[in-house]
Amino acid sequence: MRTIRTLGVAAATTALAASVVLGGVTSASAAPKVYANCTAVQKVWSGGIAKKSVTKNRVTSGGKTTYRPLKGTVKKDDALYNANKKMDRDGDGIACEKS
């Protein structure tokens, strides 16, 4: 009886350890990329990175706000946008957009 319990505990411990290691690898590879600057972003996504809810580019010039269609290839991804939010100078939900 003692041998069977020991093998069962060892098997459970091994399975738990394997799931922790695999879980760690999966979550590490799922982290959004943080780009150094807008030039690096636009090499991959020519139109920038936007929140999923953004459909138009807000442009303010001379105190007047207008909305323009998105230009270029825009990646809509909330996690990627949040990782690169510092590059959204005008706060319209699009980082490194072309106006």
N, C-alpha and C positions, 0 to 999 in steps of 0.2 A: 504493500500500500504506500509506503513512504516514497518509493522510487517513482510511482505514477504521479503523485502530487508534485514532486520535484520537477519532473519532466513537464508537467502542465504549467507550472509557474515559470519555468525557463522559456517555454514556447510563448506564453503570454507576454513576458518581458521582451523577448526578441521582436514580436509583432508590434508592440508598443513603440519600441525604439526605432523600428523601421518606419513606422507611420510618422513619427516626429521628424526624422531626417528628411523623408520625402516631402512632408508638409513644409518644412523650412525652405527647401529648394524651390518649390512651386511658388511660394509667396515672394521669395527674393527675385525671381525672374519676372514677376508680374508688376514690379515697381515701375511707375512711369518715368520716362527719361527726362532729365533736367538738362536743357540746352544752355550753352554758355552765352549766346546772344541771338539776336534776330537773324543775322546772316546764317547761322547754323540751322535755325528753324526753317528758314525759307529755302535752304538746299533740299530739305525733305518735303516740306509742306509750303508751296509757293504762296499760298494765301494766309498762312498762319495757323494758329490753334485756337479753336473757339469752344465755348460751353455748348452743350447739346441744344439748349433752348434758343440760341442766337440764330436769327435768320437774316439780319441786315446789319451793315456796318454803320454805326453812328458817327457822323463827322460834324465837328463844330468849328466854324470858321467865321471870324468877325462877329461873334456873339450869336450867330444863327446856327441852329442844329438841323441837319438834314440826314436822311437815311438813304444809303446806297446799297445796291446788291453786293454780295460777297464776290471778291475777285480771286482768281487762281484756285489752287487746290487747297481747300480748308479742311483740316482735321477737326471733327467735332467729337471731343472726348473730355468729359468733366475732370477726370483724374489727371490727364496730361495737361489740361489748362491750369489746374490748381498747382501743379508742380512748376509751371512756368509763368505764373500769374504776375510776377515782378516785371515782365516784359509787356504788360498791357498798360501802356502809359495813359490812355484816355479813359480807362475803366469801363469800356463798353462790352466786355466779355469776349474779346478777341485779342489774343497776344500776337504781335508781329504781323498785323494785317496790312494789306495793300489798300490804300484809300483811293 
